[in-house]
């Protein structure tokens, strides 16, 4: 993925230090830039990927922007050379000015959509353009992810969903929500999206699930559980819902059970269920009781044309949650 068939040389490069890190400034031909860079996708098997798929519309828009001529300026792409690029000064009198010897490809941290648009532009116009770059000599994988996260959340925004994914190793709810989308035994596997970009069939984002889990696990006994136990609880609860409302769960248009307002309501009601099935010492979880509570909802109408037609927002979720709990805990609401 990151190997080069032969060493590539970049001339006229300035070496300097940025906050203690060695960095290089220069420019390279577009065709060369496409050859000497690679991307680490978010679903990389090593678990150290972070890039979302290229948005073809954004790439096409950038190609169109480039067609406007000399006024279509753009910022440098950001690279991690991963210590695979060596700097050689031209002479001892100018130790910070020289050439880069590129033995392997550099990781493209920022500029994926620009490069996508540039590739389209040079192919359609049969032309060549120069691309400015800033390359850090070496960042380890965690530093690279952290810098990507910082740049894109503080500057132009990668979307909160992908940011949650990047924090899955340091935040329990980010990990649980990620697992709920990635696991094949999860009811969200076929309707959830890691990157936050919705498409046909995938309408529940990672950030949506994170908010659902915040509501669902707010009870102190549940929040103190290990993340693996939280995951099992959530899997069991939502799988029970899917099994009891299988048609409704898979038909987003005709039924609202997987609409965010309803998932939030189910989470609010589910928090009450969890408080009753998790023992005070958190050593026992009565999963059978979860099934009993969910089965009490069997007669609830989830259709888009029924009583749920106009509910929206958190206030709608709270009102709906009260209705759901009146089914689950009838004695409490008499």
C-alpha positions as CSV (number, residue, x, y, z in Angstrom):
1,X,0.0,0.0,0.0
2,X,2.8,2.4,0.9
3,X,5.7,1.1,-1.2
4,X,7.3,2.8,-4.2
5,X,8.7,1.0,-7.2
6,X,11.6,3.3,-7.2
7,X,13.0,6.2,-5.1
8,X,11.4,9.6,-5.9
9,X,13.3,12.9,-5.6
10,X,11.7,16.2,-4.7
11,X,13.9,19.3,-5.4
12,X,13.9,22.8,-3.8
13,X,12.6,21.8,-0.4
14,X,12.9,23.9,2.8
15,X,13.5,22.0,6.0
16,X,12.5,23.6,9.4
17,X,11.1,22.7,12.8
18,X,7.5,23.1,13.9
19,X,7.0,22.8,17.6
20,X,10.0,20.5,17.9
21,X,9.0,18.4,14.9
22,X,11.1,18.3,11.7
23,X,9.0,19.4,8.7
24,X,9.5,20.0,5.0
25,X,7.9,22.6,2.7
26,X,7.9,22.2,-1.0
27,X,5.9,21.5,-4.1
28,X,5.5,18.5,-6.4
29,X,3.9,17.8,-9.7
30,X,0.3,16.5,-9.4
31,X,1.1,13.1,-11.1
32,X,4.0,12.6,-8.7
33,X,1.9,13.6,-5.7
34,X,-0.6,10.9,-6.6
35,X,2.2,8.3,-6.8
36,X,4.0,9.2,-3.5
37,X,1.0,9.4,-1.2
38,X,-1.4,7.0,0.3
39,X,-4.5,7.1,2.5
40,X,-5.3,5.2,5.7
41,X,-9.1,4.5,5.6
42,X,-11.1,4.5,8.8
43,X,-11.7,0.7,8.5
44,X,-8.0,-0.3,8.1
45,X,-7.5,-3.7,9.6
46,X,-4.8,-2.4,12.0
47,X,-7.3,-0.2,13.7
48,X,-5.1,2.8,13.0
49,X,-7.0,4.2,10.0
50,X,-9.0,7.4,10.2
51,X,-9.9,8.8,6.7
52,X,-13.4,8.8,5.4
53,X,-14.1,7.8,1.8
54,X,-13.6,10.5,-0.8
55,X,-16.8,12.4,-1.4
56,X,-17.1,12.4,-5.2
57,X,-19.1,15.6,-5.2
58,X,-16.5,17.5,-3.3
59,X,-13.7,16.2,-5.6
60,X,-15.8,17.1,-8.6
61,X,-16.4,20.6,-7.2
62,X,-12.7,21.1,-6.6
63,X,-11.9,20.0,-10.2
64,X,-14.4,22.5,-11.4
65,X,-12.7,25.2,-9.2
66,X,-9.3,24.4,-10.7
67,X,-10.7,24.9,-14.2
68,X,-11.2,28.6,-13.4
69,X,-7.5,29.2,-14.1
70,X,-4.7,31.0,-12.3
71,X,-7.1,32.5,-9.6
72,X,-7.9,29.0,-8.3
73,X,-5.4,28.9,-5.5
74,X,-5.4,26.2,-2.8
75,X,-3.6,25.4,0.4
76,X,-0.8,22.8,0.9
77,X,-1.7,19.1,1.5
78,X,-0.4,17.7,4.8
79,X,1.7,14.6,4.9
80,X,3.3,12.3,7.4
81,X,6.6,11.0,5.8
82,X,6.8,8.4,8.6
83,X,10.6,8.7,8.6
84,X,10.7,7.3,5.1
85,X,11.9,10.5,3.4
86,X,15.5,11.8,3.8
87,X,16.5,15.4,3.5
88,X,19.8,16.2,1.8
89,X,21.0,19.9,1.8
90,X,22.5,21.3,-1.4
91,X,25.5,22.6,0.5
92,X,26.8,23.4,3.9
93,X,26.0,27.1,3.6
94,X,22.3,26.4,3.1
95,X,21.7,23.5,5.5
96,X,17.9,24.0,5.4
97,X,17.5,24.0,1.6
98,X,17.9,20.9,-0.5
99,X,16.2,17.8,-1.8
100,X,14.0,15.0,-0.4
101,X,14.7,11.4,-1.2
102,X,11.4,9.5,-0.9
103,X,11.9,5.8,-0.4
104,X,8.3,5.0,0.4
105,X,4.9,6.7,0.2
106,X,3.8,9.3,2.7
107,X,0.5,9.2,4.5
108,X,-1.9,11.8,3.3
109,X,-3.4,13.4,6.5
110,X,-5.2,16.4,5.0
111,X,-6.1,17.1,1.4
112,X,-7.7,13.9,0.2
113,X,-10.6,15.7,-1.6
114,X,-8.2,18.2,-3.1
115,X,-6.1,15.4,-4.5
116,X,-9.2,13.6,-5.8
117,X,-10.3,16.8,-7.6
118,X,-6.7,17.4,-8.9
119,X,-6.6,13.8,-10.3
120,X,-9.9,14.4,-12.1
121,X,-8.8,17.8,-13.4
122,X,-5.4,16.6,-14.9
123,X,-7.0,13.5,-16.4
124,X,-9.8,15.6,-18.1
125,X,-7.5,18.4,-19.3
126,X,-4.3,16.3,-20.0
127,X,-2.4,19.0,-18.1
128,X,0.0,19.2,-15.1
129,X,-0.1,21.4,-12.1
130,X,2.1,21.9,-9.1
131,X,0.9,21.0,-5.6
132,X,2.3,22.6,-2.5
133,X,2.9,20.3,0.5
134,X,3.9,20.3,4.1
135,X,5.4,17.0,5.3
136,X,6.2,16.2,8.8
137,X,9.2,13.9,9.0
138,X,7.7,11.5,11.5
139,X,4.6,11.1,13.5
140,X,3.6,7.9,15.2
141,X,0.2,6.5,14.3
142,X,-1.5,7.9,17.4
143,X,0.0,11.3,16.9
144,X,-1.2,11.2,13.3
145,X,-4.7,10.4,14.3
146,X,-4.7,13.1,17.0
147,X,-3.5,15.7,14.6
148,X,-6.0,14.7,12.0
149,X,-8.8,14.9,14.6
150,X,-7.7,18.3,15.8
151,X,-7.3,19.8,12.4
152,X,-10.7,18.6,11.2
153,X,-12.8,19.2,14.3
154,X,-11.3,22.6,15.1
155,X,-11.1,23.9,11.5
156,X,-13.4,22.5,8.8
157,X,-15.0,19.6,10.6
158,X,-14.7,15.9,9.8
159,X,-18.1,15.4,11.4
160,X,-18.7,14.4,15.0
161,X,-19.4,10.7,14.1
162,X,-15.9,10.1,12.7
163,X,-14.4,12.0,15.6
164,X,-16.3,9.6,18.0
165,X,-14.8,6.7,16.0
166,X,-11.3,8.0,16.5
167,X,-11.8,8.3,20.2
168,X,-13.2,4.8,20.6
169,X,-10.1,3.5,22.5
170,X,-10.3,6.3,25.1
171,X,-14.0,6.8,25.6
172,X,-16.4,3.9,26.6
173,X,-19.5,5.2,24.8
174,X,-17.6,5.9,21.6
175,X,-16.4,2.3,21.7
176,X,-19.8,0.8,22.5
177,X,-21.5,2.9,19.8
178,X,-18.8,1.9,17.3
179,X,-19.3,-1.8,18.1
180,X,-23.0,-1.5,17.7
181,X,-22.5,-0.5,14.1
182,X,-19.6,-2.8,13.2
183,X,-20.8,-6.1,14.9
184,X,-22.7,-8.4,12.6
185,X,-25.0,-9.5,15.5
186,X,-26.1,-5.9,16.1
187,X,-29.4,-4.5,14.9
188,X,-27.6,-1.4,13.8
189,X,-25.1,-3.1,11.6
190,X,-27.1,-2.6,8.4
191,X,-28.6,0.8,9.2
192,X,-25.7,2.6,10.8
193,X,-22.9,4.6,9.4
194,X,-19.5,5.2,11.0
195,X,-18.5,8.3,9.0
196,X,-21.7,10.2,9.6
197,X,-22.7,10.3,6.0
198,X,-26.2,9.0,5.5
199,X,-27.2,7.1,2.4
200,X,-30.0,4.7,1.4
201,X,-30.6,2.3,4.2
202,X,-28.0,3.8,6.5
203,X,-29.7,6.6,8.4
204,X,-28.3,6.1,12.0
205,X,-25.0,7.8,12.5
206,X,-22.3,7.0,15.0
207,X,-23.1,10.3,16.8
208,X,-26.8,9.5,16.8
209,X,-26.0,6.2,18.6
210,X,-23.6,8.0,21.0
211,X,-26.4,10.3,22.1
212,X,-28.8,7.3,22.4
213,X,-26.3,5.6,24.7
214,X,-25.9,8.7,26.8
215,X,-29.6,8.5,27.6
216,X,-29.7,4.7,27.9
217,X,-26.8,4.4,30.3
218,X,-27.3,7.4,32.5
219,X,-28.2,5.4,35.6
220,X,-25.2,5.3,37.9
221,X,-25.3,1.5,38.2
222,X,-25.2,1.1,34.4
223,X,-22.6,3.9,33.8
224,X,-20.2,2.2,36.2
225,X,-20.3,-1.1,34.3
226,X,-17.4,-2.2,32.2
227,X,-17.7,-1.2,28.5
228,X,-18.1,-4.8,27.5
229,X,-21.1,-5.2,29.9
230,X,-22.6,-2.0,28.6
231,X,-22.3,-3.4,25.1
232,X,-24.0,-6.6,26.0
233,X,-26.9,-4.8,27.7
234,X,-27.4,-2.5,24.7
235,X,-27.1,-5.4,22.2
236,X,-29.7,-7.4,24.1
237,X,-32.1,-4.6,24.5
238,X,-32.1,-3.4,20.9
239,X,-32.0,-7.0,19.5
240,X,-35.1,-7.7,21.6
241,X,-36.8,-4.7,20.0
242,X,-35.8,-5.7,16.5
243,X,-37.0,-9.3,17.1
244,X,-40.4,-8.0,18.3
245,X,-40.7,-5.4,15.6
246,X,-38.8,-7.0,12.7
247,X,-40.8,-5.5,9.9
248,X,-40.9,-2.0,11.6
249,X,-37.2,-2.1,12.2
250,X,-36.2,-2.6,8.6
251,X,-38.8,-0.3,7.0
252,X,-37.6,3.3,7.6
253,X,-40.2,4.8,5.4
254,X,-43.4,3.2,6.7
255,X,-42.4,3.0,10.4
256,X,-40.6,5.3,12.8
257,X,-39.0,3.0,15.3
258,X,-35.5,3.6,14.0
259,X,-36.0,7.3,13.5
260,X,-33.8,9.2,15.9
261,X,-36.6,10.8,17.9
262,X,-37.9,7.3,18.6
263,X,-34.6,5.7,19.3
264,X,-34.0,8.5,21.9
265,X,-37.4,7.7,23.4
266,X,-36.5,4.0,23.6
267,X,-33.3,5.0,25.2
268,X,-35.0,7.1,27.9
269,X,-37.5,4.2,28.6
270,X,-34.6,1.7,28.4
271,X,-32.7,3.6,31.1
272,X,-35.6,2.9,33.4
273,X,-35.6,-0.8,32.4
274,X,-31.8,-1.0,33.0
275,X,-32.2,0.5,36.5
276,X,-34.5,-2.4,37.3
277,X,-32.5,-5.3,35.8
278,X,-29.0,-4.3,37.0
279,X,-28.4,-5.3,40.7
280,X,-27.2,-2.6,43.1
281,X,-23.8,-4.3,43.4
282,X,-23.7,-4.5,39.5
283,X,-22.8,-8.2,39.8
284,X,-26.0,-9.5,38.3
285,X,-28.1,-8.5,35.2
286,X,-31.5,-10.0,34.7
287,X,-31.7,-10.2,30.9
288,X,-35.0,-12.1,31.0
289,X,-36.7,-9.1,32.6
290,X,-35.6,-7.0,29.7
291,X,-37.4,-9.4,27.3
292,X,-40.5,-9.1,29.4
293,X,-40.5,-5.3,29.4
294,X,-39.9,-5.2,25.6
295,X,-42.7,-7.7,24.9
296,X,-45.2,-5.4,26.6
297,X,-44.7,-2.9,23.7
298,X,-45.9,-5.4,21.1
299,X,-49.2,-3.5,20.6
300,X,-47.5,-0.2,20.2
301,X,-48.1,1.5,16.8
302,X,-44.8,2.6,15.2
303,X,-46.3,3.5,11.8
304,X,-45.3,6.8,10.2
305,X,-49.0,7.7,9.6
306,X,-50.2,7.1,13.2
307,X,-49.7,8.9,16.5
308,X,-45.9,9.3,15.8
309,X,-46.4,11.3,12.6
310,X,-45.7,14.7,14.1
311,X,-43.3,14.0,17.0
312,X,-39.9,15.6,16.8
313,X,-37.0,16.8,18.9
314,X,-36.0,15.9,22.4
315,X,-39.4,17.1,23.8
316,X,-41.1,14.6,21.5
317,X,-38.7,11.9,22.6
318,X,-39.5,12.6,26.3
319,X,-43.3,12.5,25.6
320,X,-43.0,9.3,23.6
321,X,-40.8,7.7,26.3
322,X,-43.6,8.4,28.9
323,X,-46.0,6.6,26.6
324,X,-43.7,3.7,26.2
325,X,-43.1,3.4,29.9
326,X,-46.9,3.3,30.5
327,X,-46.9,0.1,28.5
328,X,-43.8,-1.3,30.2
329,X,-44.7,-0.4,33.7
330,X,-48.5,-0.2,33.8
331,X,-48.7,-0.3,37.6
332,X,-46.6,2.8,37.9
333,X,-48.8,4.8,35.6
334,X,-52.2,3.8,36.9
